[in-house]
């Protein structure tokens, strides 16, 4: 967790009441499979916070409430944040690491800075960040500013900031694994001892335990170190907040919780029945509050070869979950379409002709790909890896 605390040495970054994690990441390290998955949980994610005991001054506890994820720490400290993440994801957490602004800055400086491509100049006073465009090595202060910056992202959002943080983490991984830091036990222990004061951890995550994790990670191919964000949609009561798209998010959490760090999952609803998408015509209906969703989905389906003659709002059918409706004799076509979607059920109705009808509801997870092939769930959800930086081309 990256803590948004503004007292002591962190007071130079502004004044904010309380302490909360601006960054929450589940890190699943599977040495046996040679893979690491890091799941970023958005700070503004609305969740059920379980009952938490008071944790001293300023942490009043709660009998349970519905609030945004990073407020859990304000109720009951790290323990409440830990319980909330476990309750949300079903993933058992073995350890925690909490790093504040100054700690993150010190860690980046300890690795000698981070090489990054900055596609466009950045001037973000709120994040104390000013960078020229181009390839450069960021020191701890600059890297912290980039990790904190919202205004430098495309839409000024927390989700955009998460993408920047994932790029930054990938660059740190490449820097650490590409140098001498992990080349010997002496180097690993020297580094961990140097940054020990920059972190707060649980009692069992000792320097020896961290060294063991470092030794496990150094043998992992960078293509197998994945960063992913669970799919979310706007929270209807407040579009500035988000909620999970449950079905694909739960499959991701189940996979991580089971240790299946890069599970091979079918991208849709069952074995592809072999109907050519060009022979499938579907009318797309948007039953959510997201403007333009039907039109965007139609374009994605057309790109996969489906015919979409019409988009709009539902005319008669209002299912509780995303559903592909088909007429008699068109079940194979409906299952071909369902296989192209992240989540959808299939239902026959007698009054439909050859055209299918896709009604999108609030559990919508997007178009998954359509060929029924197997792919890692992180790729299905738009994940990236530490192998390269997609923005690097902008710097030549």
C-alpha positions, 0 to 999 in steps of 0.5 A: 500500500502507498499511504497518503499520510501528510504528517511528519516528513510527509507534510511538504506534500500538503495537508489531508485529514487522516491516513489512507492508502492512495495505492493498494496492490495485491501481489501474488508471487508464484515461484513454482509457476514462475509468475507474478501478478500485481492487481491494482485496486482503485482507491475510489472503489465502493465496497462493503467494509466489514466490522472493524475494531477501533485502533487508537486515536483517530481510528474509531472502528466501524460496525460495517459500512459501505464506503470507498476502499481506501477509507477502511484504514481511516476506520481501523488502521491497517488491520481494517484495510487488510480485512476489507481487501480480503472480504472484497476479493476472497484472496488470503493475504499473507503480508502487508507493506505500507510505504509513505511518500518519503519512503517511496522516494527513498526506495527509488533513489536507493535503486539509482533512479528509474528510466522512463519515457515521458511522451509529453511535457508534464507540468502538474503543480499539485503533484510537484512535478515538472518534466520535459518530454523524452527518455530520462532517469527519474529520481525519487522525487520525480518518480513520486510526483509521476505516481501521484499525478492525475492531471498528467493523465488523459482524463485526469482520473484515478484509473489513468493514474493507475496506468501510470503507476503500472508503467512506473512499477514495470520500469522499476522491475526492469531496472532492478532485474537488469542490474547487479542488485539481485545478482548476489545475496550480499547485494539483496541484503544490503538493499533491503537493509538500506530501505527497511526504515522506508517501509512498515510491514507485518511482524512476519515480513522480516528482511529474511522473508523479503530476501526470499521473495526477491530471490524467487522473483529474480528467476521470473521472466519479465513477460510473466510479471503482469499488472492488471486492474479489475474491470469497474464501472461508474457507481450510479449514485456518484460517477466520481466513484466506481464499483466492480464489474463482478463476473470478470473481477471475481474470476480474476480474484479467484485465480489469484486466490487459488495461486493460478497467477496466469490461469488459462481461461476461456474468454467467453461462454463455453466451447465455440460452436463453429458458427462464422461471426459473419453469419451472425446478426445482432441488435445491441441494446444498452440497459445501463446508464453508460451513454454510448455503450451500445454503439461502442460495443457494436463497433467492437463486434463488427471488428470481430466480423459480426453484423450489427444492424441496429443499436439502442435502448431495450424495447421489451426485454429487461434482464437482470444480467447481460443476455443474448436472446435468440429465436428457435434454431439460432442457439449456436449463433447465440453461443458464438456471440456469447463466446465473444463476450466477457460475460453473457447468458443465452436465452431462447424467445419464440418471437425472434427471427434470425437476428439475435438481441444482446441486452447489456446490463450493469454486469457488463464486462466488455467484448472479450475477443470472440474466437473462443481461444484461451488466454491469460485472464490478465490479458483478457482484462487489458493487463500489461507486463514488465517486459516493456513500456508501451509508451516507449515508442513515443521517445524513439 
